[in-house]
Amino acid sequence: MNLPNLLTIIRFILVPVYWGVFFSEIPGRVYWSLGIVLLAGLTDVVDGYIARKHKQVTQLGIMLDPLADKCMLIAVFLSLLLSGVIGISAAIAILIRELAMIIFSAIFHFRGKKTVPANLLGKLTTVLFYVVLFMLMLHLPAAQHLLWVVIGLSYLASLIYISQFRSLNRSSHAK
């Protein structure tokens, strides 16, 4: 196992750690939770940088990296829903998209289809989700409105992924 994939595994481990801290009675638990989410985000940046710089990009990493991001985002949004910070409609919109992306990526992977790496809009959407999460956790003004903007961008990114996926796999069959 290479270092980028190990960092991705650490991000998976941070998901239940986040959940445990967020729902604990630890003083400053929101700040500790934010720190865990930030650590997960940093490991995402670092593992991608190392993988590209040292030519350690693997099919496993291409599949697991976005899955780790989605698991963390789902955990955070569920915690915000359960704590009353976001409403059910926003949570459902996010969960439908994230779960659909996970399920379809797994199905396509196990059917031997080529996986589309993250594009610029997808990466931007992930960063914006983290910004909105911080704003929501800190109860900052305009966070709810920005959340819906980011949800819209995430659906647009999904449409682009679907188009790229179809194009990539259509051209691979033609060869």
Secondary structure by P-SEA (a helix, b strand, c coil): ccaaaaaaaaaaaaaaaaaaaaaccccaaaaaaaaaaaaaaaaaaaaaaaaaaaccccaaaaaaaaaaaaaaaaaaaaaaaaaccccaaaaaaaaaaaaaaaaaaaaaaaaccccccccaaaaaaaaaaaaaaaaaaacccaaaaaaaaaaaaaaaaaaaaaaaaaaaaaaaaac
